[in-house]
Amino acid sequence: MKTILVTGSEGFMGRHLCLALRRQGGCEVLEFDVRHAPENLPVLAARAGLVFHLAGANRPKEEKEFIDGNASLTRRLCDCLAKTGRQTPLAFSSSIQAELDNPYGRSKKAAEDAVLDYHRQTGAPVYIFRFPNVFGKWSRPNYNTVVATFCHNISRGLPVQISNRSNPLRFVYIDDVVRAFLDIAARTKHNQATTRYELQPVHAITLGELYDLIQSFHEGRRKSILPDLSNPLVKCLYSTYVSFYDVHDLACAVELKTDDRGWLFELIKSSQAGQIFVSRTRPGITRGNHYHDTKIEKFCVIQGEGVIRFRHVLDQQVVEYPVTDREIRIVDIPPGYTHSIENIGAADMITLFWANEIFDPQRPDTYPEPVVR
């Protein structure tokens, strides 16, 4: 069994990585964080067969803490590993700030130099990643990244400050970081010639675009509108945004449309994927008796018993499909066929509907036409 040491184990990246390592099994995970005594580090380093060095200082109160939390800690870790006499692989989470001449950047560059010295002195394989901003669930607002701050505040209706809407941002998603680390953990052989690695994909967006996007998530929730999840950045940002919901605000009321037939509400709407809605139909009631030129739908009865009827609008032949919760089936509704669904059971019937476009009252593409004349 491989023994893996994770420094910064209680931080943003560390918590994700420790969880993922333990979840996949086959390894013992050792943790080192700020709450652990410094004298524990040599003991843990001596046991480790692989190290992920994620610990560091990025928001200290004093500039000196940058050096202590980044460069000095990394140097101590590398010295501990070198003293074991083994070539323990070391993966290091650096930052693109290492390219800049500021206190944080200089401390990260010094930490990188310590890792490279360890590589040269021992021949141990090292993995240096210069990450841009990392975002995802469990990040801390007003600390880790602007994404966390926007998600936290906007989801709660709190104000946010935008300094410069055109400010360019580059992000990587936490799950992509963890996948790269898990790939390293799974290796039986390491490349000793390469020391610097780049994570892909890197997402680019402006500060203003980021704000507008997360604000659209907030506004869309009450309308059951999903964003364009085919966009990888939008998909990851939306997952992050939902993770910031207040746990007491996870339920959202729907607009229930009620009449003498029963009720109906819209569950999900998407500009790219259409919409899903749900209906409850009373016994003996028929819904539909209309057709569409272009819109397509799918019907699925999940409770009760009914019959779906079709007729080509230019023909007289009626086709019937019995539907019941005893044998769940999905029935396609093609364009150009007038159709209806009747509850023929003794109890209420619940049906899931999907349409390939959001209903637009200005262009409904719905034309009344009885199936049975």
Steps between C-alpha positions, in 0.01 A plus 500: 500500500633843402537759776423853384566819697282802428612831649236768527257212542229718654520769234289538189697266274613275784150405612400406146815295443488312831137410443571377147805297602314326780198445279696309237685298763829318467697758697556637848456876519711699746397856575701804604345843550549818697342347810762224511824545693802578275695210654248262341625586150823291506311197632234526231756565225694189602187286456382650170545330164352804321441858613247758383622831639194726498566698817581868468416853602311724259321749725731559799474803728873571470730472200745282695235228515526455123857380541424287805187343353632443148877503453615396850240225543581359157872504577442315828284240326760442228777468761291242687445301183868519400609365841303181443746402228211409271384665179153586622291658221376847588212689334491870583211744462660827390335804345520710186584777747850347512562688175435837671711716727273525801530350851279202426656438159856520636417254779349254254801533269729430794293194585532379140878543525502285814312225317739519205800482736349188657462351150860580403649376826307172527380421149144476634223570250316826563183651356477879514161644400459875464126523550291804413196559722345172609123495555239251608288387794630556854705806403484791744334830407718808543804273511563229239361654183262760364280213381435397860422857600260556210326164554458554873373857477282470191333179622402687816401828336801681646685777312832442324767744393640504146816703458550461124256303284760452226756347736606164343486189718635149454363204693542128547230282655570308819385167356750536215774569755405192701488281186855608412616417853325162497676420174833566672398287798412209269837495325747223566774686311572872498667719239815634662592722205197731510443722802236752386147407401198689370142417587230507233248635440565858606187716473515868406231755584480866599392614843185658356410186305549293814268725700234502227512122468463429872229765525314318220517179706331684786229647282440175313443291809159651579398449138632141486737604218828313461807662344680361195659192658667404172756770580763338730569820697129573547439143614776517764400848615136397531592199714711729715219753531248236611747375763479845662124488560407551862410151623169640625419641154529189284126473433344733246123542454352436155226685317219246505251546216168354617170451316217247491726245330752494787831687523820555305835661576828558316789311656800597284548738209805530279561707187711215363307195622139615523288447810358234730161539661279285719122459507241336718186406306171397656315179393312533173688818399676541166788739437633610161299473182748720318802467274832676436682591179852469637485441874552143616412352839535188712229373737559264793224391738655426841179455697161377386364369174429677173493484125688722254334546163653625172368600163692644205335837435455407132364152573206341685669199662531518880780310673482422873774431756387371840724635781519395863728521803516119496710515181674837473544608138612822334282597206634735230267768364602582141414828330201501266303255714213621710517320832325459833546319830196375694487375856305173474575386855308540825766722665693812406766457230842668524692559178847632422525702180806619311493749214802596291438872547377730774137597450476848346149648520591730209593200281334198665514267196186336643189461285167358628384191312296212648658158462167322481251680274 
